[in-house]
Amino acid sequence: MKPIKTWILVADGARARMLLNTGPGKGVEAIEGFDFRSDHPPSGDIMADAEGRTFDSRGTGRHAMERPSDPHRNAKKAFADYIATVLDERAARGSYDRLVIVAPPQALGDLRSALSPLVRGKVSAELSKDLTHTRNEDLPDHLADVLAV
């Protein structure tokens, strides 16, 4: 009987890594080549220029204009889209059987909305935590409730 390959995605809005578990008691191991980083400069650096000013629709008053979107937030969504694309490509190749996603709430929401139906069908558990700074050796303790590692 072939072992069930479970990929564990540990991510936030700018970092992601994939780990592999091949069954109970096997622990987790990093998957080489699946360590992603996105360079997100702070929002203040992206939006260094002051907002424009405009006149009121009536009268002589002026006020600052709001930015239509936050470029920093958009960069995080684009990163989640990229990770979802990688997961979809690898799912189509049969690289993994199940997927466990570990991410803070906002990143988890971005990932959920970006996943294809194929990948969504492989998600066996989600953990709403930021474990991107946790060492791989310490992850099994955090995963015990969702995966027999």
Secondary structure, DSSP 4 states (H G I P E B T S, - for coil): -PPPPEEEEEE-SSEEEEEEE-STT---EEEEEEEEE-----HHHHT-SPPPEEE-SSSS-EEEPPPSS-HHHHHHHHHHHHHHHHHHHHHHTT--SEEEEE--HHHHHHHHHH--HHHHTTEEEEE-S--TTS-GGGHHHHHTTT---
